[in-house]
Amino acid sequence: MGNHTPGPWIIGTDPRYPSEPCVDAVVDGVIWHIALCHMGLGPDDTAAEANARLIACAPELYAALKEALPALRGERHEQALAALEKADGLRPLTRRNGSVHNHG
């Protein structure tokens, strides 16, 4: 199981989709595309930008949750652990077609 692409992740644009935000990683000065956030509900859809912001901060959120995990108790600890395990490919992810997929 590989690790995620290191940060920082930034919001940029893809010349093929100039009106839709994409998330890029800057690794050793090279920009790598991570995700493209389409405006699924049309040109006035603000969710694409919100999704790009959420994805772009994923490495920081992952690191903060991992650091906070020892201080969490009960249900919050279980929720945090489950999220980290999904990110690490140790728990199954449900796909759009309803199937379950394990990374590991």
Sequence and secondary structure as in RCSB ss.txt:
>XXXX:A:sequence
MGNHTPGPWIIGTDPRYPSEPCVDAVVDGVIWHIALCHMGLGPDDTAAEANARLIACAPELYAALKEALPALRGE
RHEQALAALEKADGLRPLTRRNGSVHNHG
>XXXX:A:secstr
      S EEEEEETTEEEEEEEEEEETTEEEEEEE   TT TT  HHHHHHHHHHTHHHHHHHHHHHGGG  HH
HHHHHHHHHHHHTTSS EE TTS EE   
